[in-house]
Amino acid sequence: MRKLLFMAPMAIYVALMTAANATTLDDIKKKGFVQCGVSQGLKGFSSPDDKGDWTGIDVDLCRAVAAAIFGDPGKVKFTPLSAKERFTALQSGEIDVLSRNTTWALSRDTALGFDFRGVTYYDGQAFMVRKSSGVKSAKDLDGATVCVLMGTSTSLTLADYFRSNNMKYEPITFEKDDEVVAAYESGRCDTYTTDSSGLYANRLTLKDPGEHMILPEIISKEPLGAVVRHGDNQWGDIVSWSLYAMINAEELKIDSKNAAGMRESDNPEIRRLLGTEGKFGEGMGLSDDWAFNIISTVGNYSEIFDRNVGKGSPLGIPRGLNALWNQGGIQYAPPIR
């Protein structure tokens, strides 16, 4: 204790935290990889190719976390989970982090023993219909049969929307996303509802995507982000700041191609982010080049958005709310200082 009196405040904090108990970070370093829970296959967010290699914006967040810890985005393993399975897998410790298009909501944040650690993608629930149906608006769906995934906030929002608009509907529920899509395509329901991003992704899997349209109404706020178990603030901070590093990098015009050269910049914000000024990894138990490792290997937020769901992907989703705060959107990261 006497020795601690002569240490800097941050060093004292780190020493006490380390002595108190083994953390998630300790466990991850010991096994040598991050175990990441993802969807069972949602294009643009998390889906495997024919070789079993995973891609998507949720996948890239986990790769960023691995890069922050190990300097290697490849040190991550993926566990595909249904909506029903995802929370149990996190509670039980089967996974270290859940990065699976999961909506941040009060009940999940307070009653399940979880912490949401930032918003990876701002989304909203919508409806998809066949163009031949003649439906132009969600208000035309009175009496419709609706395909929806069970065990999600989607079904609750669906019920709220129809109730508040004094409309009737018949839900047809399924446990897995591909079952919902198959049921909709086969004609078992009039419409299919989920987050707008999910509709864009799943429309690509239909036999004739051009025969289907996404209705204009967005009926909910769906902030999607990574989730960790409550109680390990150090681990939660690592997940949060892995995302924030990519958002700040885009704002500072740092990307995977120029990150190395930008370390020579005189801009103090850039120098702090890239680890050439200050010790901003210490409080998380990371090296000071943690953010540089993320940006140089995984990219900034614009890069992961564009290649997975944006203009560089088959989905072609506009940035919209996910544009930076100074470019018409609401994506915003706290500063590194």
C-alpha positions as CSV (number, residue, x, y, z in Angstrom):
1,M,0.0,0.0,0.0
2,R,2.8,2.4,0.9
3,K,4.3,1.9,-2.6
4,L,0.9,2.8,-4.2
5,L,1.1,6.3,-2.6
6,F,3.9,7.2,-4.8
7,M,2.3,6.0,-8.1
8,A,0.4,8.1,-10.6
9,P,-3.4,7.9,-10.1
10,M,-4.0,5.9,-13.3
11,A,-1.2,3.5,-12.4
12,I,-2.8,3.0,-8.9
13,Y,-6.1,2.2,-10.5
14,V,-4.6,-0.3,-12.9
15,A,-2.6,-2.0,-10.1
16,L,-5.7,-2.3,-7.8
17,M,-7.9,-3.6,-10.7
18,T,-5.3,-6.2,-11.6
19,A,-4.8,-7.4,-8.0
20,A,-8.6,-7.6,-7.4
21,N,-9.5,-10.4,-9.7
22,A,-8.9,-12.0,-13.1
23,T,-10.7,-10.2,-15.8
24,T,-12.3,-11.2,-19.1
25,L,-9.2,-9.7,-20.7
26,D,-7.0,-12.0,-18.7
27,D,-9.0,-15.0,-19.8
28,I,-8.9,-13.9,-23.5
29,K,-5.1,-13.4,-23.4
30,K,-4.7,-16.9,-21.8
31,K,-6.8,-18.7,-24.5
32,G,-5.4,-16.5,-27.3
33,F,-8.5,-15.3,-29.0
34,V,-11.8,-13.5,-28.6
35,Q,-15.0,-15.6,-28.7
36,C,-17.6,-13.6,-30.6
37,G,-21.3,-14.4,-30.8
38,V,-22.8,-13.5,-34.2
39,S,-25.9,-14.2,-36.2
40,Q,-26.4,-17.4,-38.1
41,G,-26.1,-15.6,-41.4
42,L,-27.2,-12.0,-42.1
43,K,-25.5,-10.6,-45.2
44,G,-23.6,-7.4,-44.5
45,F,-23.6,-8.0,-40.7
46,S,-22.3,-11.5,-40.1
47,S,-22.3,-14.3,-42.6
48,P,-19.8,-17.1,-43.5
49,D,-18.7,-17.8,-47.1
50,D,-18.2,-21.2,-48.6
51,K,-14.9,-21.6,-46.8
52,G,-16.4,-20.7,-43.5
53,D,-14.7,-17.2,-43.4
54,W,-17.0,-14.7,-41.7
55,T,-17.6,-11.1,-43.0
56,G,-19.9,-8.3,-42.0
57,I,-20.0,-5.1,-39.9
58,D,-20.6,-7.1,-36.7
59,V,-17.8,-9.4,-37.6
60,D,-15.4,-6.4,-38.2
61,L,-16.2,-5.0,-34.7
62,C,-15.0,-8.3,-33.2
63,R,-11.9,-8.3,-35.4
64,A,-11.2,-4.7,-34.2
65,V,-11.4,-5.9,-30.6
66,A,-8.9,-8.7,-31.4
67,A,-6.6,-6.2,-33.1
68,A,-6.7,-3.9,-30.1
69,I,-5.7,-6.8,-27.8
70,F,-3.4,-8.9,-29.8
71,G,-2.4,-6.6,-32.7
72,D,-4.0,-9.3,-34.9
73,P,-7.6,-9.1,-36.2
74,G,-7.5,-12.8,-37.0
75,K,-7.4,-13.9,-33.3
76,V,-11.2,-14.2,-33.0
77,K,-13.5,-17.2,-33.3
78,F,-17.2,-16.9,-34.2
79,T,-20.2,-18.6,-32.6
80,P,-23.4,-18.4,-34.8
81,L,-26.4,-17.9,-32.5
82,S,-30.2,-17.6,-33.1
83,A,-32.1,-14.8,-31.5
84,K,-33.3,-17.2,-28.9
85,E,-29.8,-18.5,-28.0
86,R,-27.8,-15.2,-28.0
87,F,-28.5,-13.9,-24.5
88,T,-28.0,-17.3,-22.8
89,A,-24.7,-17.8,-24.6
90,L,-23.5,-14.5,-23.2
91,Q,-24.8,-15.0,-19.7
92,S,-23.2,-18.5,-19.5
93,G,-19.8,-17.3,-20.7
94,E,-19.9,-19.3,-23.9
95,I,-18.9,-16.1,-25.7
96,D,-17.0,-13.0,-24.6
97,V,-19.0,-10.5,-26.6
98,L,-22.2,-10.6,-28.5
99,S,-22.0,-8.7,-31.8
100,R,-25.2,-9.8,-33.5
101,N,-27.5,-7.0,-34.8
102,T,-29.0,-6.7,-31.2
103,T,-31.1,-3.7,-30.3
104,W,-30.1,-1.6,-27.2
105,A,-33.2,-1.4,-25.0
106,L,-33.9,-0.7,-21.4
107,S,-35.0,-4.1,-20.3
108,R,-32.0,-5.8,-21.9
109,D,-29.6,-3.2,-20.4
110,T,-31.0,-3.4,-16.9
111,A,-32.7,-6.8,-16.3
112,L,-30.4,-9.3,-18.0
113,G,-27.1,-8.5,-16.5
114,F,-25.7,-6.9,-19.7
115,D,-24.1,-3.7,-20.8
116,F,-24.4,-2.3,-24.3
117,R,-21.2,-0.7,-25.5
118,G,-22.0,1.8,-28.2
119,V,-24.0,1.8,-31.4
120,T,-22.5,0.0,-34.3
121,Y,-25.4,0.7,-36.6
122,Y,-28.5,2.9,-36.2
123,D,-31.5,1.0,-37.6
124,G,-35.3,0.9,-37.6
125,Q,-37.9,-1.7,-38.1
126,A,-39.7,-1.8,-41.5
127,F,-41.8,-4.1,-43.7
128,M,-41.2,-5.8,-47.0
129,V,-44.0,-6.8,-49.4
130,R,-44.4,-8.1,-52.9
131,K,-44.8,-5.3,-55.4
132,S,-47.7,-7.2,-56.9
133,S,-49.6,-6.8,-53.6
134,G,-50.4,-3.2,-54.4
135,V,-49.4,-2.2,-50.8
136,K,-47.7,1.1,-50.8
137,S,-47.7,1.9,-47.1
138,A,-47.6,0.1,-43.7
139,K,-51.0,1.6,-43.1
140,D,-52.4,-0.7,-45.9
141,L,-51.5,-3.8,-43.9
142,D,-54.7,-4.0,-41.8
143,G,-55.6,-7.7,-41.5
144,A,-52.3,-8.9,-42.9
145,T,-50.4,-12.0,-42.0
146,V,-46.9,-11.1,-40.8
147,C,-43.8,-13.2,-40.8
148,V,-41.6,-12.3,-37.8
149,L,-38.7,-13.7,-35.8
150,M,-39.7,-14.9,-32.3
151,G,-37.7,-13.9,-29.2
152,T,-36.9,-10.4,-30.5
153,S,-38.0,-6.9,-29.9
154,T,-39.3,-6.9,-33.5
155,S,-42.4,-8.8,-32.4
156,L,-43.1,-6.4,-29.6
157,T,-42.7,-3.4,-31.9
158,L,-45.0,-5.1,-34.4
159,A,-47.7,-5.5,-31.8
160,D,-47.3,-1.9,-30.6
161,Y,-47.6,-0.5,-34.2
162,F,-50.7,-2.4,-35.1
163,R,-52.3,-1.6,-31.7
164,S,-51.6,2.1,-31.9
165,N,-53.0,2.3,-35.4
166,N,-56.1,0.3,-34.5
167,M,-55.2,-2.4,-37.0
168,K,-55.4,-6.2,-36.9
169,Y,-52.8,-8.7,-38.0
170,E,-51.9,-12.4,-37.6
171,P,-48.2,-13.1,-36.6
172,I,-46.5,-16.1,-38.0
173,T,-43.4,-16.7,-35.9
174,F,-40.2,-18.6,-36.5
175,E,-37.0,-19.2,-34.5
176,K,-34.5,-18.8,-37.2
177,D,-34.0,-15.9,-39.7
178,D,-33.8,-18.2,-42.7
179,E,-37.1,-19.8,-41.8
180,V,-38.8,-16.4,-41.7
181,V,-37.4,-15.5,-45.1
182,A,-38.4,-18.9,-46.6
183,A,-41.9,-18.6,-45.2
184,Y,-42.4,-15.1,-46.7
185,E,-41.0,-16.1,-50.1
186,S,-43.3,-19.2,-50.2
187,G,-46.4,-16.9,-49.6
188,R,-47.2,-18.0,-46.1
189,C,-47.5,-14.3,-45.1
190,D,-48.4,-11.0,-46.7
191,T,-45.4,-9.2,-45.3
192,Y,-42.1,-9.7,-43.5
193,T,-40.9,-7.4,-40.8
194,T,-37.5,-6.9,-39.2
195,D,-34.9,-4.1,-39.0
196,S,-34.6,-2.3,-42.3
197,S,-31.0,-3.5,-42.7
198,G,-32.1,-7.1,-42.4
199,L,-34.7,-6.6,-45.1
200,Y,-32.1,-5.2,-47.5
201,A,-29.9,-8.2,-46.7
202,N,-32.5,-10.9,-46.9
203,R,-34.1,-9.4,-50.1
204,L,-30.9,-10.3,-51.9
205,T,-31.4,-14.0,-51.0
206,L,-34.9,-14.1,-52.7
207,K,-35.3,-15.8,-56.1
208,D,-36.3,-12.4,-57.7
209,P,-35.3,-9.5,-55.4
210,G,-36.8,-7.0,-57.9
211,E,-40.3,-8.3,-57.2
212,H,-40.2,-7.1,-53.6
213,M,-40.1,-3.7,-52.0
214,I,-39.4,-2.2,-48.6
215,L,-42.2,0.1,-47.4
216,P,-41.2,3.6,-46.5
217,E,-42.3,3.7,-42.9
218,I,-39.7,3.2,-40.2
219,I,-41.7,2.2,-37.1
220,S,-39.0,2.1,-34.4
221,K,-35.6,3.2,-33.2
222,E,-33.2,0.2,-33.3
223,P,-29.7,1.1,-32.1
224,L,-27.7,-2.0,-32.8
225,G,-24.5,-2.6,-30.9
226,A,-22.2,-5.0,-29.1
227,V,-23.2,-6.5,-25.7
228,V,-21.0,-7.7,-22.8
229,R,-21.7,-9.1,-19.4
230,H,-22.3,-6.5,-16.6
231,G,-19.5,-6.1,-14.0
232,D,-16.3,-6.1,-16.0
233,N,-15.8,-2.4,-16.9
234,Q,-12.3,-2.9,-18.3
235,W,-13.6,-5.4,-20.9
236,G,-16.6,-3.2,-21.7
237,D,-14.3,-0.2,-22.2
238,I,-12.2,-2.2,-24.7
239,V,-15.3,-3.1,-26.8
240,S,-16.6,0.4,-26.7
241,W,-13.4,2.1,-27.6
242,S,-12.6,-0.3,-30.4
243,L,-15.8,1.1,-32.1
244,Y,-15.0,4.7,-31.0
245,A,-11.5,4.4,-32.5
246,M,-12.9,3.6,-35.9
247,I,-15.4,6.4,-35.8
248,N,-12.8,9.0,-34.6
249,A,-10.5,7.7,-37.3
250,E,-13.0,8.5,-40.0
251,E,-13.6,11.9,-38.6
252,L,-9.8,12.6,-38.6
253,K,-9.5,11.1,-42.2
254,I,-7.3,8.3,-41.1
255,D,-7.9,4.9,-42.8
256,S,-6.2,1.6,-43.3
257,K,-4.1,2.9,-46.2
258,N,-2.7,6.0,-44.6
259,A,-2.6,5.1,-40.9
260,A,1.2,4.4,-40.8
261,G,2.1,7.7,-42.4
262,M,-0.4,9.6,-40.2
263,R,1.6,8.6,-37.1
264,E,4.0,11.4,-38.2
265,S,1.2,14.0,-38.0
266,D,1.6,17.1,-35.9
267,N,-2.1,17.1,-35.1
268,P,-2.4,16.2,-31.4
269,E,-5.8,14.4,-31.9
270,I,-4.3,12.1,-34.5
271,R,-1.2,11.5,-32.4
272,R,-3.3,10.5,-29.3
273,L,-5.5,8.2,-31.4
274,L,-2.5,6.5,-33.1
275,G,-0.5,6.1,-29.9
276,T,2.4,8.4,-30.6
277,E,1.4,10.9,-27.8
278,G,0.2,10.0,-24.3
279,K,-0.6,6.7,-22.8
280,F,-4.2,6.0,-23.7
281,G,-4.0,2.2,-23.7
282,E,-2.9,1.8,-20.2
283,G,-6.3,2.3,-18.5
284,M,-7.7,-0.6,-20.6
285,G,-4.7,-2.9,-20.1
286,L,-3.7,-2.4,-23.7
287,S,-0.6,-1.2,-25.5
288,D,-0.7,2.5,-26.6
289,D,-0.9,1.5,-30.3
290,W,-4.1,-0.4,-29.8
291,A,-6.1,2.0,-32.0
292,F,-3.4,2.1,-34.7
293,N,-3.6,-1.7,-34.8
294,I,-7.4,-1.5,-35.3
295,I,-7.3,1.2,-38.0
296,S,-4.4,-0.2,-40.0
297,T,-5.8,-3.8,-40.2
298,V,-9.6,-3.5,-40.0
299,G,-10.1,0.1,-41.1
300,N,-12.1,3.2,-40.0
301,Y,-15.9,3.2,-39.6
302,S,-16.5,4.4,-43.2
303,E,-14.4,1.5,-44.5
304,I,-16.3,-1.2,-42.6
305,F,-19.7,0.4,-43.4
306,D,-19.0,0.7,-47.1
307,R,-17.6,-2.7,-47.8
308,N,-20.2,-4.6,-45.7
309,V,-23.5,-2.7,-46.1
310,G,-22.8,0.5,-48.0
311,K,-21.9,1.7,-51.5
312,G,-19.2,-1.0,-51.8
313,S,-21.5,-3.9,-51.0
314,P,-24.4,-5.6,-52.8
315,L,-26.8,-4.1,-50.2
316,G,-26.0,-0.5,-51.1
317,I,-27.6,1.0,-48.0
318,P,-27.2,4.8,-47.8
319,R,-25.3,6.0,-44.7
320,G,-28.3,8.0,-43.4
321,L,-28.3,8.2,-39.7
322,N,-25.0,6.3,-39.7
323,A,-23.1,9.2,-41.3
324,L,-20.9,11.2,-39.0
325,W,-22.5,13.9,-36.9
326,N,-20.8,16.6,-39.0
327,Q,-22.0,15.0,-42.3
328,G,-25.8,14.9,-41.6
329,G,-25.9,11.7,-39.5
330,I,-25.7,11.0,-35.8
331,Q,-22.6,8.8,-35.5
332,Y,-20.4,10.3,-32.9
333,A,-17.6,9.1,-30.7
334,P,-16.1,10.6,-27.5
335,P,-12.7,12.1,-27.9
336,I,-9.5,10.5,-26.9
337,R,-7.8,12.7,-24.5
